[in-house]
Amino acid sequence: MDLLGTLRGILAPGDLITGEACEPYLTDHRRLYRGRALAVALPRSVEEVSRVVVACNTARVGVVPHGGNTSYCGGATPDESGAQLVLALARLNRIRSVDPENYSLIAEAGCVLARVQEAAETAGRHFPLSLGSQGSCQIGGNLSTNAGGVHVLRYGMMRDLVLGLEVVLADGRVLPGLTALRKDNTGYDIRGLFLGAEGTLGVITAASLKLFPQLKSAATAFVAVPSPAAAVTLLARLREASGDLVSSFELIPRIAVELTTRHIPGVSDPLEAAHPWYVLCELGSARAAEPLEALLTEALGAALEAGLIEDAVVARSERERAALWKIRETIPESQRHEGPGLKHDISVPVSALPQFVARGAEWVAAHVPGARLIAYGHVGDGNLHFNLQARPAEGAALLARGEEVRRALHDLAAALGGSFSAEHGIGRLKVAELERYAPATELALMHAVKRALDPNGIMNPGKVLRSG
Ligand SMILES: Cc1cc2nc3c(=O)[nH]c(=O)nc-3n(C[C@H](O)[C@H](O)[C@H](O)COP(=O)(O)OP(=O)(O)OC[C@H]3O[C@@H](n4cnc5c(N)ncnc54)[C@H](O)[C@@H]3O)c2cc1C
């Protein structure tokens, strides 16, 4: 029997899509890649995932795991051959259990992140991973990209939020690792290999996730700062002043305020005058009685007197808080309205961030004078989305210089001890960058792990590592 016939025997009618119905699975979020697929499988159980993978392994057909398709690196898009199977996890989407006393829950890979957050809140707990894409990205995708987001400063990346994993290996065996243990020093961290592996080593089917006390009080401010250096100093002071209650600290350039107010309905500039840089910062506490607003106001007052900040507004209601966050969260969308651009996801040590911005901006001004620089992101993680936006008529010209710009900015990040991919991963987009910047020994180990776990090279071929 051919592969499609075998898959029809495994999956329920309607759970194997072919032909034109595959269309939504063939283009990545940024529209950088457009692939073709043999079919799209939508399994509903771990057993079905396993049987599908066995069939593909036997037929030596590539399997492309597909979550919410919000990857910025083309990781979930099949290649152009039309020979790969897209394995979409959307129907494997149960919250299997919640254990409030163990501060943990078990979610299947296809659960949308926002649903996991809601399940935690319903149980009186908090799941802190938070991304602009949380209404559509899935837990399996978050684990496979080791997603970051706006709370890494306080809670760490996805890797830090995992207790255990269940994975279907490339030969179809199920790795049963849904432990709820916080301590388990029993040999190599095999499960850890699948975090950030972008579907190249196996299919994650479920995860045991860490929960935290619910946040009962918060204070949010939109702060104008003269420079990224001032933002870094302000963060250090706020961490001290609050007893490390800073949960988010996001750098926003003036141009992002201009683009969001121009393109996103309901967004307005919260401050009267224009300033070169802003910080959206939030304190959060599990204690309802914590006087966070007073604490933040006092700390910002001291920073104003010290010349560290230029102005600030503290949100007085949930509505005002949501309005401030909307500015930050809609920056990517507002950029899309302006046409094509070049995106970079760099990280450097927090203390080197001002230097990166200064030297990066200088390079851009000297070499790509027509481009507008939109550098924003997670100051507390030393992670900036250092994006260049073309003026409307100059999109194609800017894109044509992508390689040169990428090289300059990634070399600069490397020179400052940084990374060319802080939180978005490698996917298809950055395979050559990994080859260029990863130490040779590390790259060799990655290939060895890939060969050991996926000897036939069927798992997401061509992503992270060059195949063949
Ligand atoms: C508006 C917006 C804001 C964003 N903000 C952030 C941010 O702040 N921080 C951040 O880190 N990212 C951010 N992202 C990027 C993206 O949302 C994350 O990378 C997210 O974790 C991807 O999840 P997904 O379910 O969409 O995965 P997909 O895009 O579907 O897949 C991503 C990769 O994981 C693999 N994969 C998916 N599911 C599985 C599985 N079950 N088993 C094995 N492999 C699998 C795919 O093959 C692919 O390689 C943002 C994206 C958008 C559009």
The ligand as an SDF file (V2000), in Angstrom:
LIG
                    3D

 53 58  0  0  0  0  0  0  0  0999 V2000
    3.1370   38.4210   16.8900 C   0  0  0  0  0  0  0  0  0  0  0  0
    4.2070   37.4460   17.2680 C   0  0  0  0  0  0  0  0  0  0  0  0
    4.9260   37.6520   18.4380 C   0  0  0  0  0  0  0  0  0  0  0  0
    5.9150   36.7440   18.8150 C   0  0  0  0  0  0  0  0  0  0  0  0
    6.5930   36.9760   19.9700 N   0  0  0  0  0  0  0  0  0  0  0  0
    7.5360   36.1040   20.3590 C   0  0  0  0  0  0  0  0  0  0  0  0
    8.2480   36.3210   21.5760 C   0  0  0  0  0  0  0  0  0  0  0  0
    8.0730   37.3120   22.2680 O   0  0  0  0  0  0  0  0  0  0  0  0
    9.1490   35.3850   21.9390 N   0  0  0  0  0  0  0  0  0  0  0  0
    9.3940   34.2570   21.1870 C   0  0  0  0  0  0  0  0  0  0  0  0
   10.2050   33.4270   21.5950 O   0  0  0  0  0  0  0  0  0  0  0  0
    8.7460   34.0490   20.0180 N   0  0  0  0  0  0  0  0  0  0  0  0
    7.8360   34.9300   19.5970 C   0  0  0  0  0  0  0  0  0  0  0  0
    7.1740   34.7240   18.4150 N   0  0  0  0  0  0  0  0  0  0  0  0
    7.5280   33.5500   17.5830 C   0  0  0  0  0  0  0  0  0  0  0  0
    6.6130   32.3300   17.7810 C   0  0  0  0  0  0  0  0  0  0  0  0
    5.3450   32.6970   18.2530 O   0  0  0  0  0  0  0  0  0  0  0  0
    7.2450   31.3060   18.7170 C   0  0  0  0  0  0  0  0  0  0  0  0
    8.4120   30.7980   18.1230 O   0  0  0  0  0  0  0  0  0  0  0  0
    6.3290   30.1300   19.0770 C   0  0  0  0  0  0  0  0  0  0  0  0
    6.9250   29.4130   20.1290 O   0  0  0  0  0  0  0  0  0  0  0  0
    6.0450   29.1860   17.9160 C   0  0  0  0  0  0  0  0  0  0  0  0
    4.9790   28.3220   18.2790 O   0  0  0  0  0  0  0  0  0  0  0  0
    4.0280   27.6860   17.1560 P   0  0  0  0  0  0  0  0  0  0  0  0
    3.0730   26.7690   17.8260 O   0  0  0  0  0  0  0  0  0  0  0  0
    3.4380   28.7210   16.3100 O   0  0  0  0  0  0  0  0  0  0  0  0
    5.0800   26.8180   16.3470 O   0  0  0  0  0  0  0  0  0  0  0  0
    5.2210   26.6250   14.7750 P   0  0  0  0  0  0  0  0  0  0  0  0
    5.5300   27.9080   14.1120 O   0  0  0  0  0  0  0  0  0  0  0  0
    4.0810   25.8520   14.2430 O   0  0  0  0  0  0  0  0  0  0  0  0
    6.5210   25.6940   14.7630 O   0  0  0  0  0  0  0  0  0  0  0  0
    7.7480   26.1630   15.2380 C   0  0  0  0  0  0  0  0  0  0  0  0
    8.7850   25.0310   15.1700 C   0  0  0  0  0  0  0  0  0  0  0  0
    8.4610   24.0170   16.1220 O   0  0  0  0  0  0  0  0  0  0  0  0
    8.2100   22.7650   15.4720 C   0  0  0  0  0  0  0  0  0  0  0  0
    7.0850   22.1630   16.1750 N   0  0  0  0  0  0  0  0  0  0  0  0
    5.8390   22.6620   16.3680 C   0  0  0  0  0  0  0  0  0  0  0  0
    5.1230   21.8360   17.1360 N   0  0  0  0  0  0  0  0  0  0  0  0
    5.9220   20.7730   17.4320 C   0  0  0  0  0  0  0  0  0  0  0  0
    5.7510   19.5850   18.1890 C   0  0  0  0  0  0  0  0  0  0  0  0
    4.6240   19.3110   18.8130 N   0  0  0  0  0  0  0  0  0  0  0  0
    6.7850   18.7170   18.2730 N   0  0  0  0  0  0  0  0  0  0  0  0
    7.9710   18.9790   17.6480 C   0  0  0  0  0  0  0  0  0  0  0  0
    8.1730   20.0850   16.9200 N   0  0  0  0  0  0  0  0  0  0  0  0
    7.1690   20.9810   16.8220 C   0  0  0  0  0  0  0  0  0  0  0  0
    7.9410   23.1130   14.0200 C   0  0  0  0  0  0  0  0  0  0  0  0
    8.3040   22.0620   13.1620 O   0  0  0  0  0  0  0  0  0  0  0  0
    8.8200   24.3290   13.8350 C   0  0  0  0  0  0  0  0  0  0  0  0
   10.1400   23.9350   13.5700 O   0  0  0  0  0  0  0  0  0  0  0  0
    6.1980   35.6200   18.0010 C   0  0  0  0  0  0  0  0  0  0  0  0
    5.4720   35.4180   16.8220 C   0  0  0  0  0  0  0  0  0  0  0  0
    4.5000   36.3290   16.4480 C   0  0  0  0  0  0  0  0  0  0  0  0
    3.7380   36.0700   15.1880 C   0  0  0  0  0  0  0  0  0  0  0  0
  1  2  1  0
  2  3  1  0
  2 52  2  0
  3  4  2  0
  4  5  1  0
  4 50  1  0
  5  6  2  0
  6  7  1  0
  6 13  1  0
  7  8  2  0
  7  9  1  0
  9 10  1  0
 10 11  2  0
 10 12  1  0
 12 13  2  0
 13 14  1  0
 14 15  1  0
 14 50  1  0
 15 16  1  0
 16 17  1  0
 16 18  1  0
 18 19  1  0
 18 20  1  0
 20 21  1  0
 20 22  1  0
 22 23  1  0
 23 24  1  0
 24 25  2  0
 24 26  1  0
 24 27  1  0
 27 28  1  0
 28 29  2  0
 28 30  1  0
 28 31  1  0
 31 32  1  0
 32 33  1  0
 33 34  1  0
 33 48  1  0
 34 35  1  0
 35 36  1  0
 35 46  1  0
 36 37  1  0
 36 45  1  0
 37 38  2  0
 38 39  1  0
 39 40  1  0
 39 45  2  0
 40 41  1  0
 40 42  2  0
 42 43  1  0
 43 44  2  0
 44 45  1  0
 46 47  1  0
 46 48  1  0
 48 49  1  0
 50 51  2  0
 51 52  1  0
 52 53  1  0
M  END
$$$$
